Amino acid sequence: MAKTLAFGGLHIVTSFSVTYIITGSVALSGAVTFIEPAVNTVVHYFFDRFWDRGRRAGDLAAAAQAPTSPA
């Protein structure tokens, strides 16, 4: 958990710093720093759904092609 919190803090500092260097605006840097993770969270949710759907389809195809033993 400590590593996750440290990385989160590093992400916030990096995001703010890069945006501030590019724009020179504290307000815009603060907004980007907190809006980007929120948008990224939503995108990640839909990416996981898309990824899992492809994985399930692959599992179903593999199961359909698996040889069955005679009963």
N, C-alpha and C positions, 0 to 999 in steps of 0.2 A: 504494500500500500504506500509505503514511503516513496518508492521509486515512481509510482503513478502520480503522487502529489507533486514531487519534484519536477517531473516532466510537464505536468499541467502548469506549474508556475513558470517554467522555462518557456513554454508555448506563449503564455500571456505576455511575458517580457519581450520575447522575440517579435510577436505580432505587433505590439504597441511600438516598439523601436523601429521596425522596418516601415510601418505606415507613417510614423512621425518623420522619419528621414525623407520619405518620398513626398509627403504633403506639407510638413511643417505645421500641421494643425493638431493640437492636443485633443480637441473635441472629436475630430474625425478619427484620430488614432484610437481613442477610447471606444468609439462606436464600433469600428471595425474589429477591435480586440474582443468585444463581447458578442457581436452579431455573428461573426464568422463561425465560432464554435456551435452556436445554435443552429445555423443553417447546415453545417457539417453533420450535426447529429441527425437531422431529418434526412439528409442525403444518405447517410450510412444506414439508416433504418430501411429505406427502399432498396439500397444496394444489397443488403442482406437478404431481403425477400426475393429479389431477382436471382441472386447467387444460389439460394436454397432451392428455388424452383428448378433451376438448371441441374442441380445435383440430384434432386428427386427424379427428374426425368431420366437422367443417366442411370440411376439405380433401378428404375422400372424397366428400362431397355435391357440392362444387364440381366435382370431377373427373368425377363421374357426369353432371352437367348440361352439361359443356363440349361444344360442338359438335365433331364429328369431321370431318375433311376427307375427301372421297371419294378412294378409292385407285385 
